[in-house]
Amino acid sequence: MSGVVYDAVLLVSFGGPEGPDDVLPFLRNVVRGRGVPEARLAAVAEHYQHFGGVSPINAQCRELLTALRAELDAADVGLPVYWGNRNWHPYLADTVATMRDEGVQRALAFVTSPFGSYASCRQYLEDLAGARATVGPAAPVIDKIRHYHDHPGYVGPHADAVRAALGQLSDVEPARLVFTAHSVPSTMEEQSGPDGGRYSAQLRETAALVADAAAPGLEWDLVWQSRSGPKHVPWLEPDINEHLESIAAAGARGVVVSPIGFISDHVEVLWDLDMEAAATAAQLGLRFVRAATPDADPRFVAMVRELILERLDPSAPRVRLGALPVWDRCPTGCCTPKI
């Protein structure tokens, strides 16, 4: 990347509704083109309505945006920071148009997903390309920052949260440590990364790093949550609720669940774990503690700054804890949307 000059940073996220009237339009954006029945959307909408029709993700992005601006200012990195979403206001195309109007030529995009798969990486590349196409020839070039699943700024906050959660079960023996991430169709997992299987491999590396930092020697499991789509399509398993049944049957009395696949408390964390999985655990007689997510932890914000500096200065160190390869540009055909 030597010689590339960037003049802006773009925060890219999923987006979420900010009131009851936003919920169904937002969900239709999420599933557009996939033929999901309205009845299914209405059922998912109830999850959002339980929280007043507001997803916390936009507020979390605003908090991250404010913290990142301060972090960059403190590091004397004078780049403006913009924000655009895939599925709700502010939409990416609108933000890219603003960037064009304000003279931005080339930007670095930080995506609020650390992992590689179609939904968590390639689709964001397509979103960026689509936004640029909508804006037209004068749209700025936008380069996505690499995966950061093994960065200390991601691992550290998760590890501290797991350590704190385990402390709440210090009187429970035996207790289990379970990591969760969003499930994806098995065929999508097979296409993740140039050699396949990158999504689950990165998650296992993150989980191992967090577990080693938080509770060396403690056994852990990686399971999946928030599955959607037709039941006949295979997805990554086991589901968190099924796994809770298994560990309870094996004699566990308590469980710490760490949503290792999420940077903040999305509705899928609040509903699928804090509501559904917690209810399953209660029925099984399991003490249940859910570990926190990084959100705007100062180490996470500092990580974003380090990733930006890494691209601004090719001689800057690439801070990592893991061994899986990472790259600045995804190979052609990587993580195709095969379902």
Contacts in CASP RR format, 6 or more apart in sequence:
PFRMAT RR
TARGET T0000
AUTHOR 0000-0000-0000
METHOD contacts of the structure
MODEL  1
MSGVVYDAVLLVSFGGPEGPDDVLPFLRNVVRGRGVPEARLAAVAEHYQH
FGGVSPINAQCRELLTALRAELDAADVGLPVYWGNRNWHPYLADTVATMR
DEGVQRALAFVTSPFGSYASCRQYLEDLAGARATVGPAAPVIDKIRHYHD
HPGYVGPHADAVRAALGQLSDVEPARLVFTAHSVPSTMEEQSGPDGGRYS
AQLRETAALVADAAAPGLEWDLVWQSRSGPKHVPWLEPDINEHLESIAAA
GARGVVVSPIGFISDHVEVLWDLDMEAAATAAQLGLRFVRAATPDADPRF
VAMVRELILERLDPSAPRVRLGALPVWDRCPTGCCTPKI
1 311 0 8 1.000
1 314 0 8 1.000
1 328 0 8 1.000
2 314 0 8 1.000
3 314 0 8 1.000
4 106 0 8 1.000
4 143 0 8 1.000
4 311 0 8 1.000
5 105 0 8 1.000
5 106 0 8 1.000
6 79 0 8 1.000
6 106 0 8 1.000
6 107 0 8 1.000
6 108 0 8 1.000
6 143 0 8 1.000
6 311 0 8 1.000
6 312 0 8 1.000
7 79 0 8 1.000
7 80 0 8 1.000
7 103 0 8 1.000
7 104 0 8 1.000
7 105 0 8 1.000
7 106 0 8 1.000
7 107 0 8 1.000
8 79 0 8 1.000
8 80 0 8 1.000
8 81 0 8 1.000
8 82 0 8 1.000
8 99 0 8 1.000
8 104 0 8 1.000
8 106 0 8 1.000
8 107 0 8 1.000
8 108 0 8 1.000
8 140 0 8 1.000
9 68 0 8 1.000
9 72 0 8 1.000
9 79 0 8 1.000
9 80 0 8 1.000
9 81 0 8 1.000
9 82 0 8 1.000
9 107 0 8 1.000
9 108 0 8 1.000
9 109 0 8 1.000
9 110 0 8 1.000
9 308 0 8 1.000
10 81 0 8 1.000
10 82 0 8 1.000
10 83 0 8 1.000
10 84 0 8 1.000
10 95 0 8 1.000
10 96 0 8 1.000
10 99 0 8 1.000
10 107 0 8 1.000
10 108 0 8 1.000
10 109 0 8 1.000
10 110 0 8 1.000
10 142 0 8 1.000
11 61 0 8 1.000
11 64 0 8 1.000
11 65 0 8 1.000
11 68 0 8 1.000
11 81 0 8 1.000
11 82 0 8 1.000
11 83 0 8 1.000
11 84 0 8 1.000
11 109 0 8 1.000
11 110 0 8 1.000
11 112 0 8 1.000
12 83 0 8 1.000
12 84 0 8 1.000
12 85 0 8 1.000
12 86 0 8 1.000
12 92 0 8 1.000
12 109 0 8 1.000
12 110 0 8 1.000
12 111 0 8 1.000
12 112 0 8 1.000
12 124 0 8 1.000
12 127 0 8 1.000
12 128 0 8 1.000
12 144 0 8 1.000
13 57 0 8 1.000
13 61 0 8 1.000
13 83 0 8 1.000
13 84 0 8 1.000
13 85 0 8 1.000
13 86 0 8 1.000
13 111 0 8 1.000
13 112 0 8 1.000
14 57 0 8 1.000
14 85 0 8 1.000
14 86 0 8 1.000
14 87 0 8 1.000
14 112 0 8 1.000
14 113 0 8 1.000
14 266 0 8 1.000
15 26 0 8 1.000
15 55 0 8 1.000
15 57 0 8 1.000
15 58 0 8 1.000
15 61 0 8 1.000
15 85 0 8 1.000
15 86 0 8 1.000
15 87 0 8 1.000
15 88 0 8 1.000
16 22 0 8 1.000
16 26 0 8 1.000
16 55 0 8 1.000
16 57 0 8 1.000
16 58 0 8 1.000
16 85 0 8 1.000
16 87 0 8 1.000
16 88 0 8 1.000
17 23 0 8 1.000
17 25 0 8 1.000
17 26 0 8 1.000
17 48 0 8 1.000
17 53 0 8 1.000
17 54 0 8 1.000
17 55 0 8 1.000
17 88 0 8 1.000
18 53 0 8 1.000
18 54 0 8 1.000
18 55 0 8 1.000
18 58 0 8 1.000
18 88 0 8 1.000
18 89 0 8 1.000
19 52 0 8 1.000
19 53 0 8 1.000
19 54 0 8 1.000
20 49 0 8 1.000
20 52 0 8 1.000
20 53 0 8 1.000
22 53 0 8 1.000
22 88 0 8 1.000
23 45 0 8 1.000
23 48 0 8 1.000
23 49 0 8 1.000
23 53 0 8 1.000
24 41 0 8 1.000
24 42 0 8 1.000
24 45 0 8 1.000
26 48 0 8 1.000
26 55 0 8 1.000
26 87 0 8 1.000
26 88 0 8 1.000
27 41 0 8 1.000
27 44 0 8 1.000
27 45 0 8 1.000
27 48 0 8 1.000
28 41 0 8 1.000
29 86 0 8 1.000
29 87 0 8 1.000
29 88 0 8 1.000
30 87 0 8 1.000
31 41 0 8 1.000
36 229 0 8 1.000
40 228 0 8 1.000
40 229 0 8 1.000
44 228 0 8 1.000
47 267 0 8 1.000
47 271 0 8 1.000
48 54 0 8 1.000
48 55 0 8 1.000
48 267 0 8 1.000
50 271 0 8 1.000
50 275 0 8 1.000
51 267 0 8 1.000
51 270 0 8 1.000
51 271 0 8 1.000
55 266 0 8 1.000
55 267 0 8 1.000
56 264 0 8 1.000
56 265 0 8 1.000
56 266 0 8 1.000
56 267 0 8 1.000
56 270 0 8 1.000
57 264 0 8 1.000
57 266 0 8 1.000
57 267 0 8 1.000
58 85 0 8 1.000
58 88 0 8 1.000
60 264 0 8 1.000
60 265 0 8 1.000
60 295 0 8 1.000
60 296 0 8 1.000
61 83 0 8 1.000
61 85 0 8 1.000
61 112 0 8 1.000
62 83 0 8 1.000
63 295 0 8 1.000
63 296 0 8 1.000
64 112 0 8 1.000
64 295 0 8 1.000
64 296 0 8 1.000
64 300 0 8 1.000
64 301 0 8 1.000
64 304 0 8 1.000
65 81 0 8 1.000
65 83 0 8 1.000
67 296 0 8 1.000
67 298 0 8 1.000
67 301 0 8 1.000
68 81 0 8 1.000
68 301 0 8 1.000
68 304 0 8 1.000
68 305 0 8 1.000
69 81 0 8 1.000
71 301 0 8 1.000
71 302 0 8 1.000
71 304 0 8 1.000
71 305 0 8 1.000
72 78 0 8 1.000
72 79 0 8 1.000
72 81 0 8 1.000
72 305 0 8 1.000
72 308 0 8 1.000
75 305 0 8 1.000
75 309 0 8 1.000
77 305 0 8 1.000
77 308 0 8 1.000
77 309 0 8 1.000
77 312 0 8 1.000
79 308 0 8 1.000
80 102 0 8 1.000
80 104 0 8 1.000
82 95 0 8 1.000
82 98 0 8 1.000
82 99 0 8 1.000
82 104 0 8 1.000
82 107 0 8 1.000
83 90 0 8 1.000
83 95 0 8 1.000
84 90 0 8 1.000
84 91 0 8 1.000
84 92 0 8 1.000
84 94 0 8 1.000
84 95 0 8 1.000
85 91 0 8 1.000
85 92 0 8 1.000
86 92 0 8 1.000
86 123 0 8 1.000
86 124 0 8 1.000
86 127 0 8 1.000
91 131 0 8 1.000
92 127 0 8 1.000
92 128 0 8 1.000
92 130 0 8 1.000
92 131 0 8 1.000
93 130 0 8 1.000
93 131 0 8 1.000
93 134 0 8 1.000
93 135 0 8 1.000
95 131 0 8 1.000
96 128 0 8 1.000
96 131 0 8 1.000
96 132 0 8 1.000
96 134 0 8 1.000
96 135 0 8 1.000
96 139 0 8 1.000
96 140 0 8 1.000
96 142 0 8 1.000
97 134 0 8 1.000
97 135 0 8 1.000
97 139 0 8 1.000
99 107 0 8 1.000
99 139 0 8 1.000
99 140 0 8 1.000
100 135 0 8 1.000
100 138 0 8 1.000
100 139 0 8 1.000
100 140 0 8 1.000
103 140 0 8 1.000
104 140 0 8 1.000
105 140 0 8 1.000
105 141 0 8 1.000
106 140 0 8 1.000
106 141 0 8 1.000
106 142 0 8 1.000
106 143 0 8 1.000
107 140 0 8 1.000
107 141 0 8 1.000
107 142 0 8 1.000
107 143 0 8 1.000
108 142 0 8 1.000
108 143 0 8 1.000
108 144 0 8 1.000
108 145 0 8 1.000
108 308 0 8 1.000
108 311 0 8 1.000
109 124 0 8 1.000
109 128 0 8 1.000
109 142 0 8 1.000
109 143 0 8 1.000
109 144 0 8 1.000
109 145 0 8 1.000
110 145 0 8 1.000
110 304 0 8 1.000
110 307 0 8 1.000
110 308 0 8 1.000
111 121 0 8 1.000
111 124 0 8 1.000
111 144 0 8 1.000
111 145 0 8 1.000
112 263 0 8 1.000
112 264 0 8 1.000
113 120 0 8 1.000
113 121 0 8 1.000
113 124 0 8 1.000
113 263 0 8 1.000
114 120 0 8 1.000
114 147 0 8 1.000
114 148 0 8 1.000
114 149 0 8 1.000
114 151 0 8 1.000
114 154 0 8 1.000
114 202 0 8 1.000
114 206 0 8 1.000
114 261 0 8 1.000
114 263 0 8 1.000
115 121 0 8 1.000
115 147 0 8 1.000
115 149 0 8 1.000
115 181 0 8 1.000
115 198 0 8 1.000
115 199 0 8 1.000
115 202 0 8 1.000
115 203 0 8 1.000
115 261 0 8 1.000
116 122 0 8 1.000
116 147 0 8 1.000
116 192 0 8 1.000
116 193 0 8 1.000
116 198 0 8 1.000
116 199 0 8 1.000
116 202 0 8 1.000
116 335 0 8 1.000
117 184 0 8 1.000
117 188 0 8 1.000
117 189 0 8 1.000
117 192 0 8 1.000
117 193 0 8 1.000
117 198 0 8 1.000
117 199 0 8 1.000
117 335 0 8 1.000
118 184 0 8 1.000
118 188 0 8 1.000
118 191 0 8 1.000
118 192 0 8 1.000
118 335 0 8 1.000
118 336 0 8 1.000
118 337 0 8 1.000
118 338 0 8 1.000
119 182 0 8 1.000
119 184 0 8 1.000
119 188 0 8 1.000
120 182 0 8 1.000
120 199 0 8 1.000
121 144 0 8 1.000
121 147 0 8 1.000
121 330 0 8 1.000
121 335 0 8 1.000
122 330 0 8 1.000
122 334 0 8 1.000
122 335 0 8 1.000
122 336 0 8 1.000
122 337 0 8 1.000
123 337 0 8 1.000
124 144 0 8 1.000
125 144 0 8 1.000
125 330 0 8 1.000
128 142 0 8 1.000
128 144 0 8 1.000
131 139 0 8 1.000
132 139 0 8 1.000
132 140 0 8 1.000
132 141 0 8 1.000
132 142 0 8 1.000
133 139 0 8 1.000
143 311 0 8 1.000
143 328 0 8 1.000
143 329 0 8 1.000
144 330 0 8 1.000
145 307 0 8 1.000
145 308 0 8 1.000
145 311 0 8 1.000
145 328 0 8 1.000
146 307 0 8 1.000
146 326 0 8 1.000
146 327 0 8 1.000
146 328 0 8 1.000
147 202 0 8 1.000
147 326 0 8 1.000
148 154 0 8 1.000
148 303 0 8 1.000
148 307 0 8 1.000
149 202 0 8 1.000
149 203 0 8 1.000
149 205 0 8 1.000
149 206 0 8 1.000
150 202 0 8 1.000
150 205 0 8 1.000
150 206 0 8 1.000
150 209 0 8 1.000
150 320 0 8 1.000
150 321 0 8 1.000
150 322 0 8 1.000
150 324 0 8 1.000
151 303 0 8 1.000
151 306 0 8 1.000
151 307 0 8 1.000
151 319 0 8 1.000
151 320 0 8 1.000
151 321 0 8 1.000
152 299 0 8 1.000
152 303 0 8 1.000
152 319 0 8 1.000
152 321 0 8 1.000
153 294 0 8 1.000
153 297 0 8 1.000
153 299 0 8 1.000
153 300 0 8 1.000
153 302 0 8 1.000
153 303 0 8 1.000
154 206 0 8 1.000
154 263 0 8 1.000
154 294 0 8 1.000
154 300 0 8 1.000
154 303 0 8 1.000
155 206 0 8 1.000
155 209 0 8 1.000
155 210 0 8 1.000
155 213 0 8 1.000
155 321 0 8 1.000
156 210 0 8 1.000
156 213 0 8 1.000
156 294 0 8 1.000
156 299 0 8 1.000
157 292 0 8 1.000
157 293 0 8 1.000
157 294 0 8 1.000
157 295 0 8 1.000
157 297 0 8 1.000
157 299 0 8 1.000
157 300 0 8 1.000
158 206 0 8 1.000
158 210 0 8 1.000
158 214 0 8 1.000
158 258 0 8 1.000
158 260 0 8 1.000
158 291 0 8 1.000
158 293 0 8 1.000
158 294 0 8 1.000
159 209 0 8 1.000
159 210 0 8 1.000
159 213 0 8 1.000
159 214 0 8 1.000
160 214 0 8 1.000
161 258 0 8 1.000
161 291 0 8 1.000
161 292 0 8 1.000
161 293 0 8 1.000
161 294 0 8 1.000
162 177 0 8 1.000
162 210 0 8 1.000
162 211 0 8 1.000
162 214 0 8 1.000
162 215 0 8 1.000
162 256 0 8 1.000
162 258 0 8 1.000
162 291 0 8 1.000
163 214 0 8 1.000
163 215 0 8 1.000
164 291 0 8 1.000
164 292 0 8 1.000
165 256 0 8 1.000
165 258 0 8 1.000
165 289 0 8 1.000
165 290 0 8 1.000
165 291 0 8 1.000
165 292 0 8 1.000
166 175 0 8 1.000
166 177 0 8 1.000
166 214 0 8 1.000
166 215 0 8 1.000
166 218 0 8 1.000
166 256 0 8 1.000
166 289 0 8 1.000
168 256 0 8 1.000
168 289 0 8 1.000
169 175 0 8 1.000
169 254 0 8 1.000
169 256 0 8 1.000
169 287 0 8 1.000
169 289 0 8 1.000
172 253 0 8 1.000
172 254 0 8 1.000
172 287 0 8 1.000
173 253 0 8 1.000
174 251 0 8 1.000
174 252 0 8 1.000
174 253 0 8 1.000
174 254 0 8 1.000
175 252 0 8 1.000
175 253 0 8 1.000
175 254 0 8 1.000
175 255 0 8 1.000
175 256 0 8 1.000
175 287 0 8 1.000
176 219 0 8 1.000
176 220 0 8 1.000
176 221 0 8 1.000
176 247 0 8 1.000
176 252 0 8 1.000
176 254 0 8 1.000
176 255 0 8 1.000
176 256 0 8 1.000
177 211 0 8 1.000
177 215 0 8 1.000
177 218 0 8 1.000
177 219 0 8 1.000
177 220 0 8 1.000
177 221 0 8 1.000
177 255 0 8 1.000
177 256 0 8 1.000
177 258 0 8 1.000
178 220 0 8 1.000
178 221 0 8 1.000
178 222 0 8 1.000
178 223 0 8 1.000
178 240 0 8 1.000
178 243 0 8 1.000
178 244 0 8 1.000
178 247 0 8 1.000
178 255 0 8 1.000
178 256 0 8 1.000
178 257 0 8 1.000
178 258 0 8 1.000
179 203 0 8 1.000
179 206 0 8 1.000
179 207 0 8 1.000
179 210 0 8 1.000
179 211 0 8 1.000
179 220 0 8 1.000
179 221 0 8 1.000
179 222 0 8 1.000
179 223 0 8 1.000
179 257 0 8 1.000
179 258 0 8 1.000
179 259 0 8 1.000
179 260 0 8 1.000
179 261 0 8 1.000
180 222 0 8 1.000
180 223 0 8 1.000
180 224 0 8 1.000
180 225 0 8 1.000
180 240 0 8 1.000
180 257 0 8 1.000
180 258 0 8 1.000
180 259 0 8 1.000
180 260 0 8 1.000
180 261 0 8 1.000
180 273 0 8 1.000
181 203 0 8 1.000
181 222 0 8 1.000
181 224 0 8 1.000
181 225 0 8 1.000
181 259 0 8 1.000
181 260 0 8 1.000
181 261 0 8 1.000
181 262 0 8 1.000
182 224 0 8 1.000
182 225 0 8 1.000
182 226 0 8 1.000
182 261 0 8 1.000
182 262 0 8 1.000
182 268 0 8 1.000
183 224 0 8 1.000
183 225 0 8 1.000
183 226 0 8 1.000
183 227 0 8 1.000
183 235 0 8 1.000
183 236 0 8 1.000
183 237 0 8 1.000
183 239 0 8 1.000
184 192 0 8 1.000
184 199 0 8 1.000
184 235 0 8 1.000
184 236 0 8 1.000
185 233 0 8 1.000
185 234 0 8 1.000
185 235 0 8 1.000
185 339 0 8 1.000
186 234 0 8 1.000
186 235 0 8 1.000
186 236 0 8 1.000
187 234 0 8 1.000
187 338 0 8 1.000
187 339 0 8 1.000
188 199 0 8 1.000
188 335 0 8 1.000
188 337 0 8 1.000
188 338 0 8 1.000
188 339 0 8 1.000
189 196 0 8 1.000
189 197 0 8 1.000
189 199 0 8 1.000
189 200 0 8 1.000
189 236 0 8 1.000
190 196 0 8 1.000
190 197 0 8 1.000
190 338 0 8 1.000
191 335 0 8 1.000
191 336 0 8 1.000
191 337 0 8 1.000
191 338 0 8 1.000
192 198 0 8 1.000
192 199 0 8 1.000
192 200 0 8 1.000
192 335 0 8 1.000
193 199 0 8 1.000
193 330 0 8 1.000
193 331 0 8 1.000
193 334 0 8 1.000
193 335 0 8 1.000
194 331 0 8 1.000
194 334 0 8 1.000
198 324 0 8 1.000
198 335 0 8 1.000
200 222 0 8 1.000
200 236 0 8 1.000
201 324 0 8 1.000
202 324 0 8 1.000
203 222 0 8 1.000
203 260 0 8 1.000
203 261 0 8 1.000
204 222 0 8 1.000
205 322 0 8 1.000
205 323 0 8 1.000
205 324 0 8 1.000
206 260 0 8 1.000
206 261 0 8 1.000
207 220 0 8 1.000
207 222 0 8 1.000
207 258 0 8 1.000
207 260 0 8 1.000
208 220 0 8 1.000
209 321 0 8 1.000
209 322 0 8 1.000
210 258 0 8 1.000
210 260 0 8 1.000
211 217 0 8 1.000
211 218 0 8 1.000
211 220 0 8 1.000
221 243 0 8 1.000
221 247 0 8 1.000
222 260 0 8 1.000
223 237 0 8 1.000
223 238 0 8 1.000
223 239 0 8 1.000
223 240 0 8 1.000
223 243 0 8 1.000
224 235 0 8 1.000
224 236 0 8 1.000
224 237 0 8 1.000
224 238 0 8 1.000
224 239 0 8 1.000
224 240 0 8 1.000
225 239 0 8 1.000
225 240 0 8 1.000
225 259 0 8 1.000
225 268 0 8 1.000
225 272 0 8 1.000
225 273 0 8 1.000
225 277 0 8 1.000
226 268 0 8 1.000
226 272 0 8 1.000
227 235 0 8 1.000
227 239 0 8 1.000
233 339 0 8 1.000
238 246 0 8 1.000
240 257 0 8 1.000
240 272 0 8 1.000
240 273 0 8 1.000
240 277 0 8 1.000
240 280 0 8 1.000
241 276 0 8 1.000
241 277 0 8 1.000
241 280 0 8 1.000
244 255 0 8 1.000
244 277 0 8 1.000
244 280 0 8 1.000
244 281 0 8 1.000
244 284 0 8 1.000
244 286 0 8 1.000
245 280 0 8 1.000
245 284 0 8 1.000
247 255 0 8 1.000
247 286 0 8 1.000
248 281 0 8 1.000
248 284 0 8 1.000
248 285 0 8 1.000
248 286 0 8 1.000
252 286 0 8 1.000
253 285 0 8 1.000
253 286 0 8 1.000
253 287 0 8 1.000
254 281 0 8 1.000
254 286 0 8 1.000
254 287 0 8 1.000
254 288 0 8 1.000
254 289 0 8 1.000
255 281 0 8 1.000
255 286 0 8 1.000
255 287 0 8 1.000
255 288 0 8 1.000
255 289 0 8 1.000
256 289 0 8 1.000
256 290 0 8 1.000
256 291 0 8 1.000
257 273 0 8 1.000
257 277 0 8 1.000
257 288 0 8 1.000
257 289 0 8 1.000
257 290 0 8 1.000
257 291 0 8 1.000
258 290 0 8 1.000
258 291 0 8 1.000
259 269 0 8 1.000
259 273 0 8 1.000
259 290 0 8 1.000
259 291 0 8 1.000
259 293 0 8 1.000
262 268 0 8 1.000
262 269 0 8 1.000
262 293 0 8 1.000
263 293 0 8 1.000
263 294 0 8 1.000
263 295 0 8 1.000
263 300 0 8 1.000
264 293 0 8 1.000
264 294 0 8 1.000
264 295 0 8 1.000
265 292 0 8 1.000
265 293 0 8 1.000
265 295 0 8 1.000
269 290 0 8 1.000
269 293 0 8 1.000
273 290 0 8 1.000
274 290 0 8 1.000
277 288 0 8 1.000
277 290 0 8 1.000
278 288 0 8 1.000
278 290 0 8 1.000
281 287 0 8 1.000
281 288 0 8 1.000
282 288 0 8 1.000
294 300 0 8 1.000
303 319 0 8 1.000
306 319 0 8 1.000
309 316 0 8 1.000
310 316 0 8 1.000
310 317 0 8 1.000
310 318 0 8 1.000
310 319 0 8 1.000
311 328 0 8 1.000
320 326 0 8 1.000
END
